[in-house]
Amino acid sequence: MADRDALDEFCRRVLGTGESAEEAAAQARRSAPGADRLALLAAAAAACRDRANGEQPATPDPRAPGGLADAVRAEIEQATAKLPERQREVLALREALGLRYAEIAAVMGIDPAAVAPLVARARLRLREERRGASGAVGECEDPERALRLLALRQDGEPIGDDESDWLIEHIGACPMCAGAHAAMLEASLCYRAAL
């Protein structure tokens, strides 16, 4: 995806379709002329935050006339609009633009260790908003570790052999994390299908 298209797509995913997204993309281009892709996306993230002011993005009416693909896209956009701004950002960067975690951290200005938990929570929340229910049931003795590792593994990010072994054993014994794993995969696929 060209830098210009990536910038437009990111702003649309964070702010919804419309004038605010277009203005944010234009502001990013003006504020970082000639910058590389990550610097442009960081400028776009800042421009989107300036425009959001805590408001949820405009969402299309899922009952609007159109085909099945339009209905699915509207449903995903409507669910995404209900997410907190940082979760919308991380989903756009990971799912729509395919950035690696280190790149996401650079764009969002956060610690790289914070990316995996943010991705996991964004996916779980998207699935919850879409379906109106959580995919996880039961209790877990180490949910933060499990969610972080699930996100890392799902996105092909490096994890150590000990952590990988722990995760596989844990998912087999923890209904909550097994449900979270399925919910995260579903959310990721649905978000990408709405591209």
PyMOL commands that set and color helices and strands:
alter all, ss='L'
color gray80, all
select helices_A, chain A and resi 3-15+19-31+37-52+68-81+85-96+101-108+112-131+143-154+161-173+175-193
alter helices_A, ss='H'
color red, helices_A
deselect
rebuild
show_as cartoon
